Amino acid sequence: MVNIEEICNLQVPTCSRIRYLLFLFIFFIPYLNLAQKISPIIPTPQKYNEIEGFISIEKFVFFNDDDIPENISQFFSYELNKHYNILKKEDKVIPTILFIKKSLSDDSTAINLPKDFYSISVNDHIEVKYTSDASCFYAVNSLLQLIEGETGKWFIKKCQVIDSPKFQWRGLHLDVSRHFFSVDEIKKFIQLMSYYKFNTFHWHLTDDQGWRIEIKKYPELTKIGAYRDSTIEGHYSKKPRSYTIEKYGGFYTQDEIKEVVSYAQSRYINIVPEIEMPGHSRSALAAYPQFSCNGLKKPVPGLWGIFEDIYCSKEESILFIQDILKEVIDLFPFEYIHIGGDEAPKKRWNSCSSCQKVIIDNDLENEEELQSYFIKRMDDFLMKKGKKLIGWDEILEGGLSANATVMSWRGDKGGKEAASQGHYVVMSPNTHCYFDYYQSSHFSEPLAIGGYLPLEKVYNFNPIPKGMNEIDAKYILGGQANIWTEYITSIDQVEYMAYPRSLALIQNLWCNIKPSFDDFLYVYLNKHQEYLNKHDVNYSNSIHIPKLNISRKKKWY
């Protein structure tokens, strides 16, 4: 439930205690009158019907773990024990929770069910039906969210839940180049995603400011490229600039990568690795400058922004990158590899004799078509290895490679264009999905890159752009939010920027028909703040900070 005492203790120096309490009264009154039969589950299931009564769950439960995957049984038992002090009975008694897998081979009705369908029926006992291992995991997470009460007095209201996801790509992105996060921190990030049915972790492993993945053929990438000697202090726009003169960095060994991938698989989350090219490549070129246009050795930069030094388009550079991709492919089983493709200045290519020769030899018009050629070479390579290429929407410039999927970040224009050409799209517009933007205008917010993206605006995101026809809409795989970490230095701050905005985002990616923002906010405040507390999440409280608009021109009475 909402803890008014905690809220009242928030420092809001711009208004008196009486005025602030008045704000709280006005703010929360609408939610007191909402119907109590709103689903407590986030993301909101397709159908939720509450029945009179409840089933008590005190200290022990028994469920037929032979009928669910072992990793899910272990996860469920662990969560029940850790957060509710409920133990799983081992003796064969009548099950409290009965799991039933609906198999296409055994049940003809299952063929008509949507992908990753599950249902929960809570009556005299709990019955969970599911169609896939992933949907079993989703059902278990929904079931955990249905638990109410207190230690020793837990209960679940009698209800019927029918559910399946709307979009197949439900993602969060984390940049580990600007600031580095440990394996355990990455696992926690993935764990939190899984509680709310995200299924795609976009791992931004390389950028100008640091190379974070071990490549055995090219050890200098991590020996040199993984570390910078300084980091800019304060905001990029501050003048004069100052720096912290200190070695900073780190990287993941291939064994650590495998560990994270295995962990994510146990939570039914795919990992998309991103290896930036041709731009955002200063960390790689610091280690191997021969693959740039001028061959000059420059350090890994401690400044944010866009740099003119990028990979040369000569054959040696392309083969170098493909060697890297070979090792990346072996580490990540998911079908997609992200190649970046964004923010690649062409100044070096304009004056590079090797690049100009590639343009002439391949009958290209200009440097934009040269980038398209570069991306197509990677697309062909990945296709032969059984992988699919995905890149930021700049890969549209100069012509889109035949098999490429586009991640649309500069609004929805790139996504619309790609879908109209018959290419798959992941929508991630900075207008609604850049979680490095400020959440409120309050002075207490930590330093951020800029922008303003409050909770309600995230909730209003629609992966299907307005006006898109039904044919093009079929190419929208889903969406994701991006967390860039120039100004995010710790995992606590990552969580602060991600939650509760991630909960608003998943509503748009999972729900066929989502509830109103007021209903969502009611469920969040009354259920999921406490749920996040249980899981030690450093979520933002910016939703509790009043936004006051004062005008002499308008009457308030």
NORZIKA-V287810 format. One record per pair of residues at least 4 apart in sequence whose C-alpha atoms are under 7 Angstrom apart, sorted by the first residue. I is the first residue (numbers start at 1). J is the second residue. D is the distance in Angstrom with one decimal. If there is no record, write none. Layout:
BEGIN
I|J|D / I|J|D
END
This chain:
BEGIN
1|525|6.7 / 1|526|4.1 / 1|527|6.0 / 2|525|5.7 / 2|526|5.4 / 3|7|6.5 / 4|8|6.1 / 5|9|6.4 / 6|10|6.9 / 15|19|6.1 / 15|20|6.2 / 16|20|6.1 / 17|21|6.1 / 18|22|6.2 / 19|23|6.2 / 20|24|6.3 / 21|25|6.2 / 22|26|6.3 / 23|27|5.9 / 24|28|6.0 / 25|29|6.0 / 28|32|6.7 / 30|34|6.9 / 31|522|5.9 / 37|50|6.2 / 39|44|6.5 / 39|48|6.0 / 40|145|6.9 / 40|146|6.5 / 40|523|5.8 / 40|527|6.7 / 41|45|6.9 / 41|142|6.1 / 41|145|5.9 / 41|146|6.8 / 42|196|6.5 / 43|196|6.5 / 43|506|6.1 / 43|507|5.2 / 43|510|6.4 / 43|511|6.9 / 44|507|6.7 / 44|511|6.3 / 44|514|6.8 / 45|161|6.8 / 45|162|6.5 / 45|163|5.0 / 45|511|6.7 / 46|162|6.0 / 46|163|4.9 / 46|164|6.9 / 46|511|6.5 / 46|512|6.7 / 47|161|5.6 / 47|162|5.1 / 47|163|6.5 / 48|160|5.7 / 48|161|4.8 / 48|162|6.7 / 49|159|5.4 / 49|160|5.1 / 49|161|6.7 / 50|158|6.1 / 50|159|4.2 / 50|160|6.5 / 51|158|5.1 / 51|159|5.1 / 52|158|6.4 / 53|157|6.1 / 53|158|5.7 / 54|155|6.5 / 54|156|5.5 / 54|157|4.1 / 54|158|4.8 / 55|123|7.0 / 55|124|6.7 / 55|155|5.5 / 55|156|5.4 / 55|157|6.3 / 55|158|6.6 / 56|154|6.1 / 56|155|4.3 / 56|156|6.6 / 57|154|5.1 / 57|155|5.2 / 58|86|6.9 / 58|152|5.1 / 58|153|5.6 / 58|154|5.6 / 59|85|6.9 / 59|86|4.7 / 59|87|6.1 / 59|152|6.2 / 60|86|5.5 / 60|87|4.8 / 60|88|5.6 / 60|89|5.9 / 61|87|6.4 / 61|88|5.0 / 61|89|5.7 / 61|96|5.8 / 62|88|5.5 / 62|89|5.0 / 62|90|7.0 / 62|95|5.0 / 62|96|5.3 / 62|97|6.5 / 63|95|5.1 / 63|96|6.0 / 63|97|4.8 / 63|98|5.8 / 64|95|6.7 / 64|98|6.1 / 64|99|6.5 / 65|73|5.8 / 67|99|6.3 / 67|100|6.9 / 68|72|6.8 / 68|73|6.6 / 68|99|7.0 / 69|73|6.4 / 69|133|6.9 / 70|74|6.2 / 71|75|6.1 / 71|266|6.4 / 72|76|6.0 / 72|137|6.2 / 73|77|6.1 / 74|78|6.0 / 75|79|6.2 / 76|80|6.2 / 76|140|6.8 / 77|81|6.1 / 77|88|6.2 / 78|82|5.9 / 79|83|5.8 / 80|84|5.3 / 80|85|6.3 / 80|86|5.2 / 80|87|6.8 / 81|85|4.3 / 81|86|4.7 / 81|87|5.5 / 83|534|6.7 / 84|151|6.3 / 85|151|6.9 / 96|125|5.4 / 96|126|6.1 / 97|125|6.3 / 97|126|4.6 / 97|127|5.8 / 98|126|6.1 / 98|127|4.8 / 98|128|6.1 / 99|127|6.0 / 99|128|4.8 / 99|129|6.0 / 100|128|6.1 / 100|129|4.7 / 100|130|6.5 / 101|129|5.7 / 101|130|5.0 / 101|131|5.7 / 102|107|6.2 / 102|110|6.0 / 102|129|6.6 / 102|130|5.8 / 102|131|5.1 / 103|107|5.6 / 103|110|6.5 / 103|131|6.3 / 104|108|6.1 / 104|110|5.5 / 104|111|5.8 / 113|117|6.4 / 114|164|6.6 / 115|164|6.8 / 116|131|6.0 / 116|132|5.8 / 116|134|6.5 / 116|135|4.6 / 116|164|5.7 / 117|130|6.0 / 117|131|5.8 / 117|135|5.9 / 117|163|5.8 / 117|164|4.5 / 118|129|5.5 / 118|130|4.3 / 118|131|6.5 / 118|135|5.8 / 118|136|6.9 / 118|139|6.2 / 118|162|6.2 / 118|163|5.5 / 118|164|6.5 / 119|128|5.7 / 119|129|5.2 / 119|130|6.6 / 119|161|5.3 / 119|162|4.5 / 119|163|6.1 / 120|127|5.8 / 120|128|4.6 / 120|129|6.6 / 120|160|5.8 / 120|161|4.9 / 120|162|6.7 / 121|126|5.7 / 121|127|5.1 / 121|128|6.5 / 121|159|6.1 / 121|160|4.7 / 121|161|6.5 / 122|126|4.6 / 122|127|6.5 / 122|158|4.7 / 122|159|5.2 / 122|160|6.4 / 123|158|5.3 / 130|135|5.8 / 130|136|5.4 / 131|135|6.3 / 132|136|6.3 / 133|137|6.4 / 134|138|6.3 / 134|268|5.8 / 135|139|6.1 / 136|140|6.3 / 137|141|6.4 / 138|142|6.3 / 138|197|6.3 / 139|143|6.1 / 140|144|6.2 / 141|145|6.4 / 141|195|6.0 / 142|146|6.5 / 143|147|7.0 / 146|156|5.9 / 147|154|6.5 / 147|155|5.8 / 147|156|5.1 / 148|154|5.6 / 148|155|5.4 / 148|156|6.1 / 149|153|5.8 / 149|154|4.6 / 149|155|6.1 / 150|154|5.5 / 165|510|4.6 / 165|511|6.5 / 166|509|6.3 / 166|510|4.9 / 166|511|5.8 / 166|512|5.6 / 167|477|6.1 / 167|478|5.0 / 167|509|5.6 / 167|510|6.1 / 168|477|6.0 / 168|478|6.1 / 169|199|6.8 / 169|200|6.4 / 169|477|5.5 / 169|478|4.6 / 169|479|6.0 / 170|198|5.0 / 170|199|5.5 / 170|200|5.8 / 170|478|6.1 / 170|479|5.7 / 170|480|5.9 / 170|509|5.9 / 171|198|5.8 / 171|199|6.2 / 171|200|4.4 / 171|201|5.7 / 171|202|6.9 / 171|479|6.3 / 171|480|4.2 / 171|481|6.6 / 172|200|6.6 / 172|201|5.4 / 172|202|6.1 / 172|480|5.2 / 172|481|5.0 / 172|482|6.0 / 173|201|5.9 / 173|202|4.4 / 173|203|6.0 / 173|481|6.1 / 173|482|4.6 / 173|483|5.8 / 174|202|6.4 / 174|203|5.6 / 174|204|5.9 / 174|482|6.4 / 174|483|5.0 / 174|484|6.4 / 175|203|6.6 / 175|204|4.7 / 175|205|6.9 / 175|483|6.3 / 175|484|5.1 / 175|485|5.8 / 176|180|4.7 / 176|181|6.3 / 176|204|6.0 / 176|205|5.9 / 177|205|6.0 / 177|206|5.7 / 177|207|5.7 / 177|209|5.9 / 177|210|4.8 / 177|211|6.5 / 177|212|6.6 / 178|209|5.6 / 178|210|6.6 / 178|485|5.6 / 178|486|5.3 / 179|485|5.9 / 179|486|6.8 / 179|489|5.8 / 180|249|6.4 / 180|250|6.5 / 181|185|5.9 / 181|186|6.5 / 181|491|7.0 / 182|186|6.2 / 183|187|6.2 / 183|260|7.0 / 184|188|6.3 / 185|189|6.3 / 185|491|6.5 / 186|190|6.3 / 187|191|6.0 / 187|260|6.6 / 188|192|6.2 / 189|193|6.4 / 190|194|6.3 / 190|264|6.6 / 191|195|6.6 / 193|197|6.5 / 193|198|5.3 / 194|198|5.6 / 194|267|6.0 / 199|268|6.2 / 199|269|4.2 / 199|270|6.0 / 200|269|5.3 / 200|270|4.8 / 200|271|5.9 / 201|269|6.7 / 201|270|6.1 / 201|271|4.8 / 201|272|6.1 / 202|271|5.9 / 202|272|4.7 / 202|273|6.1 / 203|271|6.7 / 203|272|5.9 / 203|273|4.9 / 203|274|6.0 / 204|273|6.3 / 204|274|4.9 / 205|211|6.6 / 205|212|5.3 / 205|213|6.5 / 205|273|6.6 / 205|274|5.7 / 205|275|6.3 / 206|210|6.1 / 206|211|4.7 / 206|212|5.9 / 206|274|6.9 / 206|275|5.5 / 206|276|5.9 / 207|211|6.4 / 207|276|6.2 / 207|280|5.0 / 207|281|5.7 / 207|283|6.6 / 208|280|4.8 / 208|281|5.1 / 208|282|4.4 / 208|283|4.9 / 208|300|6.8 / 208|301|6.7 / 209|228|6.9 / 209|283|5.9 / 209|300|5.8 / 209|301|5.5 / 209|302|6.2 / 210|225|5.8 / 210|226|4.7 / 210|227|6.1 / 210|249|6.8 / 210|283|5.3 / 210|300|6.9 / 211|221|6.5 / 211|222|6.3 / 211|225|5.2 / 211|226|4.5 / 211|251|7.0 / 211|283|5.8 / 211|284|6.7 / 212|222|6.9 / 212|226|5.8 / 212|250|6.5 / 212|251|4.0 / 212|252|5.9 / 213|251|5.5 / 213|252|5.1 / 213|253|6.4 / 214|222|6.1 / 214|251|6.9 / 214|252|6.2 / 214|253|5.1 / 214|254|5.8 / 215|219|6.1 / 215|324|6.5 / 215|327|6.7 / 219|223|6.2 / 220|224|5.4 / 220|225|6.7 / 220|287|5.4 / 221|225|4.7 / 221|226|6.6 / 221|284|5.8 / 221|287|5.5 / 222|226|4.6 / 222|251|6.7 / 224|286|6.9 / 224|287|5.5 / 225|283|4.5 / 225|284|5.6 / 225|286|6.0 / 225|287|5.6 / 225|300|6.4 / 226|249|5.6 / 226|250|5.6 / 226|251|6.1 / 227|247|6.5 / 227|248|5.5 / 227|249|4.4 / 227|250|6.5 / 227|300|6.9 / 228|247|5.6 / 228|248|5.4 / 228|249|6.5 / 228|300|5.1 / 228|301|6.4 / 228|302|6.2 / 229|245|6.2 / 229|246|5.4 / 229|247|4.3 / 229|248|6.4 / 230|243|6.1 / 230|244|5.4 / 230|245|4.5 / 230|246|5.2 / 230|247|6.2 / 230|302|5.1 / 231|243|5.4 / 231|244|5.3 / 231|245|6.8 / 231|302|4.2 / 231|303|6.3 / 232|242|6.0 / 232|243|4.3 / 232|244|6.3 / 232|302|5.8 / 232|303|5.5 / 233|242|5.6 / 233|243|5.1 / 233|244|6.3 / 234|238|7.0 / 236|304|6.7 / 252|256|5.7 / 252|257|6.2 / 253|257|6.3 / 254|258|6.2 / 255|259|6.2 / 256|260|6.3 / 257|261|6.2 / 258|262|6.0 / 258|331|6.3 / 259|263|6.2 / 260|264|6.1 / 261|265|6.2 / 261|271|6.8 / 262|266|6.4 / 263|267|6.7 / 264|268|6.2 / 264|269|5.0 / 264|270|6.6 / 265|269|5.5 / 265|270|6.6 / 270|334|6.0 / 271|334|6.5 / 272|334|6.8 / 272|336|6.0 / 272|337|5.9 / 272|338|6.5 / 273|337|5.8 / 273|338|5.9 / 274|337|6.4 / 274|338|4.4 / 274|339|5.6 / 274|340|6.5 / 275|338|6.3 / 275|339|5.1 / 275|340|6.5 / 276|280|6.0 / 276|281|6.4 / 276|339|5.2 / 276|340|4.5 / 276|341|6.6 / 277|281|6.4 / 277|339|5.9 / 277|340|5.7 / 277|341|5.5 / 278|310|5.7 / 278|311|5.1 / 278|341|6.2 / 278|344|6.4 / 279|310|4.8 / 279|311|6.6 / 279|341|6.7 / 279|342|6.8 / 279|343|6.3 / 279|344|4.3 / 280|310|6.8 / 281|285|6.3 / 281|310|5.7 / 281|311|6.7 / 282|286|5.9 / 282|300|6.2 / 282|309|6.7 / 282|310|6.8 / 283|287|6.8 / 283|300|5.0 / 284|288|6.2 / 285|289|4.5 / 285|291|6.7 / 285|292|6.5 / 286|297|6.0 / 286|298|5.4 / 286|299|5.3 / 286|300|5.8 / 289|295|4.9 / 289|296|6.0 / 289|297|5.4 / 290|295|4.7 / 291|295|6.8 / 291|311|5.9 / 291|312|5.9 / 291|317|5.0 / 292|309|6.9 / 292|310|6.1 / 292|311|4.8 / 292|312|4.7 / 293|311|6.9 / 293|312|4.9 / 293|348|6.4 / 293|352|6.0 / 304|486|6.9 / 306|343|6.8 / 308|345|5.6 / 308|347|6.5 / 308|348|6.6 / 309|348|6.7 / 310|344|7.0 / 311|317|6.7 / 312|317|6.1 / 312|355|6.7 / 313|317|6.3 / 313|318|6.6 / 313|355|5.6 / 313|374|6.6 / 314|318|6.6 / 314|354|5.8 / 314|355|6.1 / 314|358|6.8 / 315|319|6.2 / 316|320|6.2 / 317|321|6.3 / 318|322|6.2 / 319|323|6.1 / 320|324|6.6 / 321|325|6.2 / 322|326|6.2 / 323|327|7.0 / 324|328|6.4 / 325|329|5.9 / 326|330|6.5 / 327|331|6.6 / 328|332|6.4 / 335|387|5.0 / 335|388|5.8 / 336|387|5.8 / 336|388|4.8 / 336|389|5.9 / 336|390|6.5 / 337|387|6.9 / 337|388|6.2 / 337|389|5.4 / 337|390|6.2 / 338|389|6.0 / 338|390|4.8 / 338|391|5.5 / 339|389|7.0 / 339|390|6.4 / 339|391|5.4 / 340|391|4.9 / 340|392|5.6 / 341|391|5.8 / 341|392|5.8 / 341|394|6.2 / 341|395|5.7 / 342|392|5.7 / 342|394|5.3 / 346|350|6.1 / 346|367|6.6 / 347|351|6.9 / 348|352|6.0 / 349|355|5.6 / 349|367|7.0 / 352|356|6.2 / 353|357|6.1 / 354|358|6.4 / 355|359|6.4 / 356|360|6.3 / 357|361|5.9 / 358|362|6.0 / 359|363|6.0 / 359|364|4.9 / 359|366|7.0 / 359|370|6.3 / 360|364|6.4 / 364|369|6.0 / 364|370|6.6 / 365|369|6.3 / 366|370|6.3 / 367|371|6.3 / 368|372|6.5 / 368|397|6.1 / 368|398|4.7 / 369|373|6.1 / 369|398|4.2 / 369|399|6.8 / 370|374|6.2 / 371|375|6.2 / 371|398|7.0 / 372|376|6.1 / 372|395|6.7 / 372|397|6.9 / 372|398|5.3 / 372|399|5.8 / 372|400|6.6 / 372|401|7.0 / 373|377|6.3 / 374|378|6.7 / 375|379|6.1 / 375|401|7.0 / 376|380|6.1 / 376|401|5.2 / 377|381|6.3 / 378|382|6.1 / 379|383|6.1 / 379|389|5.7 / 379|401|7.0 / 379|403|7.0 / 379|404|6.9 / 380|384|6.3 / 381|385|6.5 / 382|386|6.3 / 382|387|5.0 / 382|388|6.2 / 382|389|6.7 / 383|387|5.1 / 383|388|6.1 / 388|404|7.0 / 389|404|5.2 / 389|405|6.2 / 390|404|5.7 / 390|405|4.6 / 390|406|5.7 / 390|407|6.8 / 391|395|6.4 / 391|405|6.6 / 391|406|5.4 / 391|407|5.8 / 392|406|5.9 / 392|407|4.7 / 392|408|6.1 / 392|409|6.8 / 393|406|5.6 / 393|407|5.6 / 393|408|5.0 / 393|409|6.6 / 393|414|5.5 / 395|400|6.2 / 396|400|4.7 / 400|404|7.0 / 404|423|6.8 / 405|423|5.9 / 405|424|4.9 / 405|425|5.6 / 406|415|6.7 / 406|418|6.7 / 406|424|6.5 / 406|425|4.9 / 406|426|6.3 / 407|425|5.8 / 407|426|4.7 / 407|427|5.9 / 407|428|6.5 / 408|412|6.1 / 408|414|5.4 / 408|415|5.0 / 408|426|6.3 / 408|427|5.1 / 408|428|5.5 / 408|429|6.0 / 409|427|6.9 / 409|428|4.9 / 409|429|4.1 / 409|430|5.6 / 410|429|5.6 / 410|430|6.1 / 411|429|4.5 / 411|430|6.1 / 411|431|6.2 / 412|416|6.2 / 412|429|6.1 / 412|465|6.7 / 413|417|6.3 / 414|418|6.1 / 415|419|6.1 / 415|425|5.8 / 415|427|6.6 / 416|420|6.1 / 417|421|6.5 / 418|422|6.5 / 418|423|5.2 / 418|425|6.9 / 419|423|5.0 / 419|424|6.1 / 419|425|6.5 / 419|472|5.2 / 419|475|5.7 / 420|472|5.7 / 422|475|7.0 / 423|475|6.4 / 424|475|4.6 / 424|476|5.9 / 424|477|6.5 / 425|475|6.0 / 425|476|4.9 / 425|477|5.8 / 426|476|6.1 / 426|477|5.5 / 426|478|5.3 / 426|479|5.0 / 427|463|5.7 / 427|478|6.3 / 427|479|4.5 / 427|480|6.7 / 428|433|5.6 / 428|479|5.6 / 428|480|5.3 / 428|481|6.0 / 429|433|5.6 / 430|434|4.9 / 432|453|6.7 / 432|457|6.5 / 432|458|5.2 / 432|461|6.0 / 433|458|6.8 / 433|480|6.8 / 433|481|4.4 / 433|482|6.2 / 434|481|5.8 / 434|482|5.1 / 434|483|6.4 / 435|481|6.4 / 435|482|5.8 / 435|483|5.2 / 435|497|5.9 / 435|498|6.3 / 436|448|6.4 / 436|449|6.6 / 436|483|5.3 / 436|484|5.7 / 436|497|6.5 / 437|448|6.1 / 437|449|6.3 / 437|450|5.5 / 437|451|4.9 / 437|452|5.5 / 437|453|5.9 / 438|448|6.1 / 438|450|6.3 / 438|451|5.9 / 438|452|4.8 / 438|453|5.9 / 439|452|6.0 / 439|453|5.2 / 439|454|4.6 / 439|542|6.7 / 440|452|6.9 / 440|454|6.1 / 440|542|6.1 / 447|487|6.5 / 448|487|5.6 / 449|487|6.6 / 453|457|6.3 / 453|458|6.9 / 454|458|6.7 / 455|459|6.3 / 455|501|5.5 / 455|504|6.7 / 456|460|6.3 / 456|517|6.9 / 457|461|6.8 / 458|501|6.6 / 458|504|6.0 / 458|505|6.0 / 459|504|4.8 / 459|505|6.0 / 459|508|7.0 / 459|517|6.9 / 461|508|6.6 / 462|508|6.2 / 463|478|6.1 / 463|479|6.0 / 464|468|6.8 / 464|473|6.2 / 464|476|6.9 / 468|472|6.5 / 468|473|6.3 / 469|473|6.1 / 470|474|6.5 / 478|509|6.3 / 479|509|6.7 / 485|489|6.9 / 488|493|5.9 / 488|494|6.4 / 489|493|6.9 / 490|494|6.4 / 491|495|6.2 / 492|496|6.2 / 492|538|5.7 / 493|497|6.2 / 494|498|6.1 / 495|499|5.8 / 495|537|6.5 / 495|538|5.5 / 495|539|5.8 / 496|538|5.4 / 496|539|4.5 / 496|540|4.9 / 497|540|6.9 / 498|502|5.5 / 499|503|6.8 / 499|539|4.9 / 499|540|6.2 / 500|504|6.8 / 500|539|6.2 / 500|540|6.7 / 501|505|6.3 / 502|506|6.2 / 503|507|6.6 / 505|509|6.7 / 506|510|5.8 / 507|511|5.5 / 507|514|6.4 / 515|519|6.1 / 515|520|6.4 / 516|520|6.3 / 517|521|6.0 / 518|522|6.1 / 519|523|6.4 / 520|524|6.1 / 521|525|6.0 / 522|526|6.0 / 523|527|5.5 / 523|528|6.8 / 524|528|4.6 / 524|529|6.0 / 525|529|5.7 / 527|531|6.4 / 528|532|5.9 / 529|533|6.2 / 530|534|6.2 / 531|535|6.7 / 532|536|6.3 / 532|537|5.3 / 533|537|5.9
END
